[in-house]
Amino acid sequence: MVEVFRMRTSAVRIRYSERERFNMKLLLQRNVDKLGRIGEVVDVARGYGRNYLLPQGLAVELTPDNINRFETMKRRLIQLELENKDKQIVLSKEIEKASCTIIANSSEEGHLYGSVTVKDIAQQLAAEGFQVDQKCILLEQPIKELGIYMVKVRLHPEVECQMKVWVVKGDDPSETKKRARESSADTGGEKTEEDAGEAGLEDGDQGQ
């Protein structure tokens, strides 16, 4: 009986040591979605900690010096987090007003030759002046058909918005033209140069 107890104790000790070897405790310096809030101590995989949380400045290693430093900077860090949240709120409103157009090759039936991923969406947003980490774009699965999609974007643990993504056929300029007109109508924006030219031709025809 004593021998069985020792074996079980040894097994628990081995599992615990393995967890220590592959995990690490960190002190969060920012709110991290699905992980924790500023000032919390979290237990994470070493790869996640060293490759993402630490380089991004989201957390620091749990040492006496870092704990003392955090207590000194805590008020400032909380203020920075609030400022970041306000900044993301402004960005979310801009993204909701905009629309992201991705040109893709497809069959006549609208099936894409390939797919549209969060990387493609992030790159197109960047081209339009919106810097959004692809991890913030919540796409359940890659887009494989032409169409208009509402995609959720989580810019901050407390800030989300919906973005309109247009996937249009690459060799069909009429789709891009239609998209530009509808986008202008949605935002109350000015007509495109092409629309203005067409309007001028129509006025000229009526005057003859």
Steps between C-alpha positions, in 0.01 A plus 500: 500500500786734590673410174187584298473836677864576419445413133198729481689780673790458258262512202344824627845649555606406145186655347557816704865525396402451134247778532768727651733411213251584225310784674598831653338754731472854372372831637265670254571862413201528265153351477527189280186352349407158645805505728478768767514865601776740604676387818386138488747212518437244225640155429567461125691277262863610466471535123197730528669704770842537337383535140201729552422639847853607595610648162172693470545650846173345615663328797826468695659208679389451858803620696523714817650789300224488238230483770645809675537681168142416408363638828687824433370524141154352560310828485677602180442162338129514578485849348677375187251214474207744521657718231552197279138397548379847398727486194357161398144629543574780252660251259203263530259776395716582198516133399122463531450790258753364251481187289776268393506390135701193402535408134524126440501259210195278483293273282183617324302349788684721751727237653841644582821348368646486849356690796503833684658482846552737793845575357345622174249716687770650725718581197211671321413698811864612524487612135198712593676654800372278783769320700324194645677190629367194318447335840228760561300391194255230605428299188345162582630347178668621180269660243462285187215671315443842345271720706465749782595386850465658843818421692552559871813684612612497866744788541508482879354262761217751545477641145343314207353612169354358180675559170358457150723295272427491127649211303467583129608328183841612375414516131159668546543881517123548525509344848763748619304787348180384668684463828634858479152642430335309784778593741462866406125477556549336841743767623342796325835555329579677177459337163798338337666669203350240270151567633552872459613448140195290423275763654663765280439294188137453596457875550664562163264256330200666655619843387521391133 
